[in-house]
Amino acid sequence: MDDFIEFGSPLLKKEELNELIATVKSGWIGTGPKVSKFEKNFSKYKNIKYSIAVSSCTSALHLSLITLGIGPGDEVITSAMTFCSTINSIIHVGAQPVLVDIDINTGNIDHTKIENAITKKTKAIIPVHFSGYPCQMDKIITIINRHNLYLIEDCAHAIESEFNNKKTGTFGDFGCFSFYVTKNLVTGEGGMVICKKKSQYKYIKELSLHGMSMDAWSRFLNKGYKHYKISKPGYKYNMTDIQASLGIHQLNKINKNWNIRKKYWIKYYKELKNLPIKLQKFPEKNIKHAFHLFTLRLNKKKYGKNRDDLIKYLNKKNIGVGVHYVSIPEHPYYKKKYKWDPNKYPSAYQWGKETISLPLSPKLKIKEQNKIIKELKLFFI
């Protein structure tokens, strides 16, 4: 439908297209010079030493956990309101995911409840910067230091986010990012893991590509062929130059696109705050929101209409939306395997029943946002 407003359509222009064409023409479309350039540029953007481009944020989380030696018998604390990949990465190393409820005003893990979840088996915490709103990292760092735990930041929504002028992903041992098609920086599929230690960088670099001591580009870069060595049983988690071709220019535009998203986010907030809905807490002065999602919550008991009523209404008006997310304990696999009761995480459960995410993208047009706002107001008449 030509007039359908997509939920998260990426903004790709001639710079990305030209780079992509040049990469294809070069004949080197696997992991090579474009990936290396993207990694270096991302490290500069995050003001950190090491970045490794990978196939997804999921693989970034998985590699981080492996590198820290987390496995069977260990517990990892994370949020009850997140995408399944956060939980699955913990499961895939054989560890036990432990859920903590959220702050209903932000969607982030409630730092006041973390310590109650810590046991002798706890090895790490994975806070999720939900929708780009950074977690209370000062409080979480205090807990991390007090209990001598590892910290892996799930920054799938939070490329641009900052807390107390410090960039998300740089607080702990690893920061993991997503470049999925709806994210603030798009490579179609892809991710990045950042770290501070050279030993961890080298370990993840090898682990992300079969455990090979060097990738194909490194073997052919200088004169003469170099043999690779397998140092560990690794994974096929590498990014390609095709993906990095998009990422290089998406990163160049990150601040420009962030300002566009900010403008749309604030307009939504101002226009919708008086409707019978709940909005995510407006960012405080010490917080830089990535403005990845604009979420609202609708409670049928209070307003007579629920989230699904609104989704159906907006879809009929050719407006696409998202749901972020159904709470983790509600999913049948986790519910059965871990005997999790959604009612024990009441804020996440409530959020999952009420939430909806509106279209928010640099590609969104002002007239489209005006239509969305108009239809939302008409829905409540």
TAHUGI-V578617 format. One record per pair of residues at least 4 apart in sequence whose ideal C-beta (glycine too) atoms are under 6 Angstrom apart, sorted by the first residue. I is the first residue (numbers start at 1). J is the second residue. D is the distance in whole Angstrom. If there is no record, write none. Layout:
i=I j=J d=D
i=I j=J d=D
This chain:
i=1 j=318 d=6
i=3 j=318 d=5
i=4 j=318 d=5
i=5 j=319 d=5
i=5 j=320 d=6
i=5 j=359 d=5
i=5 j=368 d=5
i=6 j=320 d=5
i=7 j=320 d=4
i=7 j=321 d=6
i=7 j=322 d=5
i=7 j=359 d=5
i=8 j=182 d=3
i=8 j=361 d=6
i=9 j=361 d=6
i=9 j=363 d=5
i=10 j=181 d=6
i=10 j=186 d=4
i=11 j=362 d=4
i=11 j=363 d=4
i=12 j=16 d=5
i=14 j=18 d=6
i=15 j=249 d=4
i=16 j=246 d=5
i=16 j=249 d=5
i=19 j=245 d=4
i=19 j=249 d=6
i=20 j=245 d=5
i=23 j=34 d=6
i=23 j=241 d=5
i=23 j=242 d=6
i=23 j=245 d=5
i=28 j=32 d=5
i=28 j=241 d=6
i=29 j=241 d=6
i=29 j=242 d=5
i=30 j=240 d=6
i=31 j=35 d=5
i=31 j=215 d=5
i=31 j=238 d=5
i=31 j=240 d=6
i=32 j=217 d=4
i=32 j=241 d=5
i=34 j=241 d=4
i=34 j=244 d=4
i=34 j=245 d=5
i=35 j=53 d=5
i=35 j=239 d=5
i=35 j=241 d=6
i=35 j=244 d=4
i=38 j=53 d=6
i=38 j=244 d=4
i=38 j=247 d=5
i=38 j=248 d=5
i=39 j=51 d=4
i=39 j=53 d=5
i=41 j=251 d=5
i=42 j=51 d=4
i=42 j=192 d=6
i=43 j=48 d=6
i=43 j=51 d=4
i=46 j=167 d=5
i=46 j=194 d=6
i=48 j=170 d=5
i=48 j=194 d=5
i=49 j=196 d=6
i=50 j=195 d=5
i=50 j=201 d=4
i=51 j=192 d=6
i=51 j=194 d=5
i=52 j=193 d=5
i=52 j=204 d=5
i=52 j=205 d=5
i=53 j=192 d=6
i=53 j=239 d=4
i=54 j=59 d=5
i=54 j=60 d=5
i=54 j=191 d=5
i=54 j=208 d=5
i=54 j=237 d=5
i=54 j=239 d=6
i=55 j=59 d=5
i=55 j=237 d=5
i=56 j=191 d=5
i=57 j=156 d=5
i=57 j=176 d=5
i=57 j=177 d=6
i=57 j=178 d=4
i=57 j=191 d=4
i=58 j=85 d=4
i=58 j=89 d=6
i=59 j=237 d=4
i=60 j=176 d=4
i=60 j=191 d=5
i=60 j=193 d=4
i=61 j=89 d=4
i=61 j=176 d=5
i=62 j=89 d=4
i=62 j=92 d=6
i=63 j=193 d=6
i=63 j=204 d=5
i=63 j=207 d=6
i=64 j=152 d=5
i=64 j=174 d=4
i=64 j=193 d=6
i=65 j=70 d=5
i=65 j=93 d=5
i=66 j=93 d=6
i=67 j=200 d=6
i=67 j=203 d=5
i=67 j=204 d=6
i=68 j=150 d=5
i=70 j=74 d=5
i=70 j=93 d=6
i=70 j=95 d=5
i=70 j=123 d=5
i=71 j=93 d=5
i=71 j=94 d=5
i=72 j=94 d=4
i=74 j=95 d=4
i=74 j=121 d=6
i=74 j=123 d=4
i=75 j=96 d=5
i=75 j=98 d=5
i=75 j=121 d=4
i=75 j=122 d=5
i=76 j=90 d=5
i=76 j=95 d=5
i=76 j=97 d=6
i=76 j=124 d=5
i=77 j=98 d=5
i=77 j=100 d=6
i=77 j=117 d=5
i=77 j=125 d=5
i=78 j=86 d=5
i=78 j=126 d=4
i=79 j=109 d=4
i=79 j=128 d=5
i=80 j=99 d=4
i=80 j=101 d=6
i=80 j=327 d=5
i=80 j=328 d=5
i=80 j=345 d=4
i=80 j=348 d=4
i=81 j=102 d=5
i=81 j=107 d=6
i=81 j=327 d=6
i=81 j=348 d=4
i=81 j=351 d=6
i=82 j=86 d=4
i=82 j=128 d=4
i=84 j=88 d=6
i=86 j=154 d=5
i=87 j=97 d=5
i=87 j=328 d=6
i=90 j=95 d=5
i=90 j=97 d=4
i=98 j=117 d=5
i=100 j=109 d=5
i=100 j=113 d=5
i=100 j=114 d=6
i=100 j=117 d=5
i=101 j=110 d=5
i=101 j=113 d=6
i=101 j=345 d=4
i=101 j=347 d=5
i=101 j=348 d=5
i=102 j=107 d=6
i=102 j=110 d=6
i=102 j=347 d=5
i=102 j=348 d=5
i=103 j=108 d=6
i=103 j=110 d=5
i=104 j=347 d=4
i=105 j=281 d=4
i=106 j=133 d=5
i=106 j=281 d=5
i=107 j=130 d=4
i=108 j=130 d=5
i=108 j=135 d=5
i=109 j=127 d=5
i=111 j=136 d=5
i=111 j=139 d=4
i=111 j=140 d=6
i=114 j=143 d=5
i=118 j=122 d=5
i=118 j=147 d=6
i=124 j=149 d=6
i=124 j=150 d=4
i=124 j=152 d=6
i=125 j=149 d=6
i=125 j=151 d=6
i=126 j=152 d=5
i=126 j=154 d=5
i=127 j=135 d=4
i=127 j=140 d=6
i=128 j=154 d=4
i=129 j=134 d=5
i=129 j=135 d=6
i=129 j=155 d=6
i=129 j=157 d=6
i=129 j=158 d=4
i=129 j=161 d=6
i=129 j=168 d=5
i=131 j=157 d=5
i=131 j=292 d=5
i=131 j=293 d=4
i=131 j=295 d=6
i=132 j=157 d=5
i=132 j=158 d=5
i=132 j=161 d=5
i=132 j=289 d=5
i=132 j=290 d=3
i=132 j=291 d=6
i=132 j=292 d=4
i=133 j=289 d=5
i=134 j=161 d=5
i=134 j=163 d=4
i=134 j=168 d=5
i=134 j=287 d=6
i=137 j=141 d=6
i=137 j=163 d=5
i=137 j=171 d=5
i=144 j=149 d=5
i=144 j=151 d=5
i=150 j=173 d=5
i=151 j=172 d=3
i=151 j=173 d=6
i=152 j=174 d=5
i=153 j=168 d=6
i=153 j=169 d=5
i=153 j=172 d=6
i=153 j=175 d=5
i=154 j=176 d=6
i=155 j=168 d=5
i=155 j=169 d=5
i=155 j=175 d=5
i=155 j=176 d=6
i=155 j=177 d=5
i=156 j=178 d=4
i=157 j=292 d=4
i=158 j=168 d=5
i=158 j=290 d=5
i=159 j=177 d=6
i=159 j=184 d=5
i=159 j=185 d=5
i=159 j=290 d=6
i=160 j=258 d=5
i=160 j=290 d=4
i=161 j=168 d=4
i=161 j=288 d=6
i=161 j=290 d=4
i=162 j=167 d=5
i=162 j=288 d=4
i=164 j=286 d=5
i=169 j=175 d=2
i=169 j=194 d=5
i=174 j=193 d=6
i=174 j=195 d=5
i=175 j=194 d=5
i=176 j=193 d=5
i=177 j=191 d=6
i=177 j=192 d=4
i=178 j=183 d=5
i=178 j=191 d=5
i=179 j=183 d=6
i=179 j=185 d=5
i=179 j=186 d=6
i=179 j=187 d=4
i=179 j=190 d=4
i=179 j=191 d=6
i=181 j=186 d=6
i=181 j=188 d=6
i=184 j=290 d=6
i=184 j=292 d=6
i=185 j=250 d=5
i=186 j=250 d=6
i=187 j=243 d=4
i=187 j=246 d=5
i=187 j=247 d=4
i=190 j=239 d=5
i=190 j=243 d=5
i=195 j=200 d=5
i=195 j=201 d=6
i=203 j=207 d=6
i=204 j=208 d=6
i=206 j=211 d=6
i=206 j=231 d=6
i=207 j=234 d=5
i=208 j=237 d=4
i=208 j=238 d=5
i=209 j=215 d=6
i=209 j=238 d=5
i=210 j=234 d=4
i=211 j=230 d=5
i=211 j=231 d=5
i=211 j=232 d=4
i=211 j=233 d=6
i=211 j=234 d=3
i=212 j=228 d=5
i=213 j=228 d=5
i=213 j=229 d=4
i=214 j=218 d=4
i=214 j=219 d=5
i=214 j=228 d=5
i=217 j=221 d=6
i=219 j=226 d=5
i=239 j=243 d=5
i=239 j=244 d=6
i=246 j=250 d=6
i=247 j=251 d=6
i=253 j=257 d=5
i=257 j=362 d=4
i=260 j=362 d=4
i=261 j=265 d=6
i=261 j=291 d=4
i=262 j=291 d=5
i=264 j=360 d=6
i=264 j=369 d=6
i=265 j=291 d=4
i=265 j=294 d=5
i=267 j=271 d=6
i=268 j=272 d=6
i=268 j=294 d=5
i=269 j=273 d=6
i=271 j=373 d=5
i=275 j=380 d=6
i=276 j=303 d=4
i=276 j=380 d=6
i=277 j=296 d=5
i=277 j=298 d=5
i=278 j=297 d=4
i=279 j=296 d=6
i=280 j=295 d=5
i=283 j=287 d=5
i=283 j=289 d=4
i=293 j=324 d=6
i=293 j=357 d=5
i=294 j=358 d=5
i=294 j=360 d=5
i=295 j=355 d=5
i=295 j=357 d=5
i=296 j=356 d=6
i=297 j=354 d=4
i=297 j=355 d=5
i=298 j=307 d=5
i=298 j=310 d=6
i=298 j=354 d=6
i=299 j=303 d=6
i=299 j=354 d=6
i=300 j=306 d=4
i=305 j=309 d=5
i=307 j=354 d=5
i=307 j=356 d=5
i=310 j=356 d=6
i=311 j=321 d=6
i=313 j=379 d=5
i=314 j=319 d=4
i=314 j=321 d=6
i=317 j=375 d=5
i=319 j=372 d=6
i=321 j=356 d=5
i=322 j=357 d=4
i=324 j=357 d=5
i=326 j=330 d=5
i=326 j=352 d=5
i=327 j=342 d=6
i=327 j=348 d=4
i=327 j=349 d=5
i=327 j=352 d=4
i=328 j=334 d=6
i=329 j=340 d=4
i=329 j=342 d=4
i=329 j=345 d=6
i=330 j=342 d=5
i=334 j=338 d=6
i=334 j=340 d=6
i=335 j=340 d=6
i=342 j=349 d=4
i=345 j=349 d=6
i=351 j=355 d=5
i=359 j=364 d=6
i=364 j=368 d=6
i=364 j=369 d=6
